[in-house]
Amino acid sequence: MSSTEVPQFARNHINDVMGVLKKQGYSTDQLANMKIGVVGTGGTGKSSLALALKEQAPNLEHLNLDSHISKSFGSLGTADIAGALKQKGGVRPGTVSDQVQLLHGADPGQFDLIIKVKRDPSDIVEGLYNRGHYGFVADYSDIRKAQTLVDDAFNMSGGKRFKVNSNIDISVNPSTAGSSLQRQQSARRLGFDMKKFNKLSQRDQLISISEGRMSAGHSWRSRISSGKIEKDMAGAGVATVGGGYYASRD
């Protein structure tokens, strides 16, 4: 993709990110050797940010992980982040990875820098409709619920966080141990059974914290608009979907 195809908003955001990084002593040359992750809900411009980063540091390799998103109903939209990263050769210096669920299934300590982007939910829905084949996502996604999960995962990444502008936050030097400790502390504050909590995957731990109740094996629920899919499926004669969706997982 040529530089003229990178949206100006993405360039502006990355210029702001570079301004914060330079104040912390980082140079553009160092950026080119970083392991970078970009997170945000669908339609926030993650891939555009990755391309804008490549303008600043052309040798960066962009790892797009969307090919590993499940299309089966039971795990609808769930991304095999570990599998995707493995197929791409792993997180290595000089790479920028972007995916909604990057911090749900990947160790944040693998990265040197995480960039979180957010947009107003109404703008996201409009953008998804404009992209045509994302109409289903726009119809059935609960953007605010998905954004809360992204925020929680980012805030528990264990790094030093900076507010770049109203749409961008960054975490520098995320930590495996720090992320695990923050999840443990959040679970205790919520009164979870820690033995059961510690048996959950990282993804399910984050979803449980975000929802305020123990949840396992149904990560797609965290992104689906409550009620709408059940109503439409029931109208199509698939009445059992609602019961499965609302079944208690405590």
C-alpha positions in Angstrom: 0.0 0.0 0.0 1.4 3.4 -1.0 1.9 6.2 1.5 -1.0 8.2 -0.2 -3.4 5.4 0.9 -2.6 5.9 4.6 -5.4 8.1 6.2 -4.3 11.4 7.6 -5.9 10.7 10.9 -3.5 7.7 11.3 -0.5 9.8 10.4 -1.6 12.4 13.0 -2.0 9.7 15.7 1.4 8.2 15.0 3.0 11.7 15.0 1.5 12.2 18.5 2.8 8.7 19.6 6.3 9.6 18.4 6.2 12.9 20.3 5.5 11.0 23.5 8.1 8.4 22.8 10.8 11.0 22.0 10.1 12.6 25.4 10.8 9.2 26.9 14.2 9.1 25.1 13.1 6.9 22.1 14.2 7.6 18.5 12.7 6.6 15.2 15.6 4.2 14.7 14.7 2.5 17.9 11.0 2.3 16.8 12.2 0.3 13.8 13.5 -2.4 16.0 10.6 -2.6 18.5 8.0 -5.3 18.9 4.8 -3.4 18.6 1.2 -4.4 19.1 -1.9 -2.3 18.1 -5.2 -3.0 19.7 -8.7 -1.5 19.5 -12.2 -2.7 18.6 -13.1 -3.4 15.0 -13.3 -0.3 12.8 -11.0 1.9 14.9 -8.2 2.0 12.3 -5.6 -0.4 13.7 -4.3 -1.4 10.3 -4.1 2.2 9.3 -2.0 3.0 12.3 0.3 0.0 11.5 0.8 1.4 8.0 1.4 4.9 9.4 4.1 3.4 11.7 5.7 1.9 8.6 5.9 5.3 7.1 7.9 6.4 10.1 10.0 3.2 10.1 9.8 1.6 6.6 11.6 -1.6 7.7 8.8 -2.5 10.1 7.0 -5.7 9.1 3.2 -5.6 9.5 1.7 -8.8 10.9 -2.0 -8.9 10.2 -3.6 -11.7 12.3 -7.2 -11.6 11.1 -6.8 -14.8 9.1 -7.0 -16.8 12.4 -10.5 -15.6 13.4 -12.9 -18.5 14.1 -16.1 -18.6 12.0 -17.7 -21.5 13.8 -20.8 -20.5 15.8 -19.6 -21.7 19.2 -16.5 -19.6 19.1 -17.7 -16.9 16.6 -15.1 -14.2 16.1 -12.6 -15.7 18.5 -9.0 -15.3 17.3 -6.3 -17.9 17.8 -3.7 -15.2 18.6 -1.0 -17.7 19.6 -1.5 -19.7 16.4 -1.5 -16.6 14.2 1.7 -15.3 15.7 3.4 -18.7 15.4 2.4 -18.8 11.7 3.8 -15.4 11.2 7.1 -16.3 12.8 6.4 -15.0 16.2 6.7 -11.5 17.8 10.2 -10.3 16.8 12.0 -7.0 16.7 10.9 -4.9 13.8 7.3 -6.1 13.7 3.9 -4.5 14.3 1.0 -6.8 15.0 -2.6 -5.6 15.0 -5.8 -7.5 16.1 -8.8 -6.7 18.3 -8.0 -9.6 20.7 -4.2 -9.3 20.6 -4.0 -8.8 24.4 -6.7 -11.4 25.1 -4.6 -14.3 23.9 -1.0 -13.1 23.7 1.5 -12.4 26.5 1.8 -8.6 26.7 5.4 -9.1 27.8 6.3 -10.1 24.3 5.9 -6.5 23.1 8.0 -3.4 23.7 5.2 -1.0 22.8 1.4 -1.4 22.7 -0.8 1.2 21.1 -4.5 1.3 21.9 -6.9 3.2 19.7 -10.5 4.0 20.2 -13.2 5.9 18.4 -16.8 6.9 19.1 -19.0 3.8 18.8 -21.4 5.6 16.3 -18.4 6.4 14.1 -17.3 2.8 14.2 -20.7 1.5 13.2 -21.0 3.9 10.3 -17.5 2.9 9.2 -18.3 -0.8 9.4 -21.5 -0.3 7.3 -19.4 1.6 4.7 -17.1 -1.4 4.4 -20.1 -3.5 3.3 -19.2 -7.0 4.3 -18.9 -5.9 7.9 -22.6 -5.2 8.1 -23.2 -8.3 10.3 -20.6 -7.0 12.7 -22.2 -3.6 12.9 -25.6 -5.1 13.4 -24.7 -7.5 16.2 -21.7 -6.1 18.0 -21.9 -4.3 21.3 -19.1 -1.8 20.6 -19.1 -0.4 24.1 -18.8 -3.8 25.7 -16.0 -4.8 23.3 -14.2 -1.5 24.0 -14.4 -2.1 27.8 -12.7 -5.5 27.3 -10.0 -4.0 25.2 -9.5 -1.2 27.8 -9.3 -3.7 30.6 -6.8 -5.9 28.8 -4.7 -2.8 28.0 -4.9 -1.4 31.5 -3.6 -4.8 32.8 -0.7 -5.1 30.4 1.8 -4.3 33.1 3.7 -1.5 31.3 4.1 2.2 31.8 1.0 3.8 30.3 0.8 7.2 28.6 -2.3 9.2 27.4 -1.2 10.4 23.9 -4.4 12.1 22.8 -8.2 11.6 23.2 -8.1 8.5 21.0 -4.7 7.0 21.6 -3.0 5.4 24.7 0.3 3.6 24.8 2.0 1.1 27.1 5.8 1.0 27.1 7.6 -2.1 28.2 4.6 -4.3 29.1 5.3 -7.0 31.6 4.3 -10.6 31.8 4.5 -10.7 35.6 2.9 -7.3 36.0 0.0 -8.3 33.8 -0.6 -11.5 35.7 -0.4 -9.7 39.0 -3.0 -7.0 37.9 -5.4 -9.8 36.8 -5.0 -11.5 40.2 -5.6 -8.3 42.1 -8.7 -7.5 40.1 -10.1 -11.0 40.6 -9.6 -10.7 44.4 -11.3 -7.3 44.4 -14.3 -8.9 42.6 -14.4 -11.8 45.2 -13.7 -14.6 42.7 -12.8 -18.1 43.8 -9.1 -17.8 43.0 -8.6 -21.6 42.5 -11.2 -21.5 39.7 -10.0 -18.2 38.4 -6.4 -19.5 38.0 -7.6 -22.4 35.9 -9.1 -20.0 33.3 -7.3 -19.0 30.2 -5.9 -15.5 30.0 -8.8 -14.6 27.6 -11.4 -16.0 30.0 -9.8 -14.3 33.0 -10.0 -10.9 31.2 -13.6 -11.5 30.2 -14.5 -12.5 33.7 -13.0 -9.4 35.1 -14.6 -7.2 32.5 -18.1 -8.8 33.1 -17.7 -9.0 36.9 -18.5 -12.7 37.0 -16.7 -15.9 36.2 -17.0 -16.8 32.5 -15.4 -19.6 30.5 -15.4 -20.8 27.0 -17.8 -18.3 25.4 -15.6 -15.3 24.6 -17.8 -14.3 21.7 -20.4 -13.2 24.2 -18.2 -10.3 25.2 -18.7 -8.8 21.7 -22.3 -9.6 20.9 -25.1 -7.1 21.5 -27.3 -8.6 24.2 -30.8 -9.7 23.0 -30.6 -8.8 19.3 -29.0 -12.0 18.0 -31.4 -14.1 20.1 -34.4 -12.2 18.8 -33.4 -12.6 15.2 -32.4 -16.2 15.6 -35.7 -17.0 17.3 -37.5 -15.4 14.4 -35.6 -17.7 12.1 -36.6 -20.7 14.2 -33.4 -21.2 16.2 -34.9 -20.6 19.6 -32.2 -22.5 21.5 -29.6 -19.9 20.8 -31.0 -17.6 23.4 -30.8 -20.2 26.1 -27.2 -21.1 25.3 -26.2 -17.5 25.3 -27.7 -16.6 28.6 -26.8 -19.9 30.4 -25.1 -19.1 33.7 -21.3 -19.8 33.7 -20.6 -18.9 37.3 
